[in-house]
């Protein structure tokens, strides 16, 4: 599920910081960024989005972040961003999804947007909401069906998604791609590998195999992941993997 979003913040540096984070998350689709909240309000009248990253204190303008929410209402989800922790508690009176206190790391940002994603999937009527995702490839959003994925491999500064017919390279960390994959369909078996559970053809003590084009790709099993893999494959009976 792609989530269209905008950023509203009166500081260009803060906007640039958020845009960098948004670009790393495949399911976020940036529709615009605004230093003037009034311009954002005008934009949203004709271009509704599902998520707004919203600063609270914007002293150079007629309205601040909380007044912005009062005007727009709950037509979209909000993640508030501010350098002032004092707003954390009162912000939840406005039913915001999360509150990020500047400066915040990418991991904390990802946790917040995953909350939004979960809320949207729960409320969505789309029957395929957990059957595919979108990833950003060469500046475009490309759909990938989860059923087509064989394994994901970390390769230095990027990850590669291996499908039945293709290999897709993404400038993401392994933790980024892991966050957008359904846990019921995929499992991490090594610090450099995530595999599709239903694609596992054989399992040995130190490695597993996945068939691709009549050949078996052997993938190492990391010690830290062996127990979770064992439980995923053999949820009831004990086996000799561990």
HELIX and SHEET records of a PDB file:
HELIX    1   1 UNK A   12  UNK A   23  1                                  12    
HELIX    2   2 UNK A   37  UNK A   46  1                                  10    
HELIX    3   3 UNK A   65  UNK A   72  1                                   8    
HELIX    4   4 UNK A   87  UNK A   91  1                                   5    
HELIX    5   5 UNK A   92  UNK A   94  5                                   3    
HELIX    6   6 UNK A  106  UNK A  123  1                                  18    
HELIX    7   7 UNK A  146  UNK A  148  5                                   3    
HELIX    8   8 UNK A  174  UNK A  180  1                                   7    
HELIX    9   9 UNK A  197  UNK A  199  5                                   3    
HELIX   10  10 UNK A  223  UNK A  225  5                                   3    
HELIX   11  11 UNK A  226  UNK A  233  1                                   8    
SHEET    1   A 5 UNK A  28  UNK A  34  0                                        
SHEET    2   A 5 UNK A   3  UNK A   8  1                                        
SHEET    3   A 5 UNK A  51  UNK A  55  1                                        
SHEET    4   A 5 UNK A  77  UNK A  82  1                                        
SHEET    5   A 5 UNK A  98  UNK A 101  1                                        
SHEET    1   B 2 UNK A 132  UNK A 137  0                                        
SHEET    2   B 2 UNK A 140  UNK A 145 -1                                        
SHEET    1   C 5 UNK A 167  UNK A 170  0                                        
SHEET    2   C 5 UNK A 158  UNK A 163 -1                                        
SHEET    3   C 5 UNK A 149  UNK A 155 -1                                        
SHEET    4   C 5 UNK A 193  UNK A 196 -1                                        
SHEET    5   C 5 UNK A 186  UNK A 190 -1                                        
SHEET    1   D 3 UNK A 200  UNK A 203  0                                        
SHEET    2   D 3 UNK A 207  UNK A 212 -1                                        
SHEET    3   D 3 UNK A 215  UNK A 220 -1                                        
END                                                                             
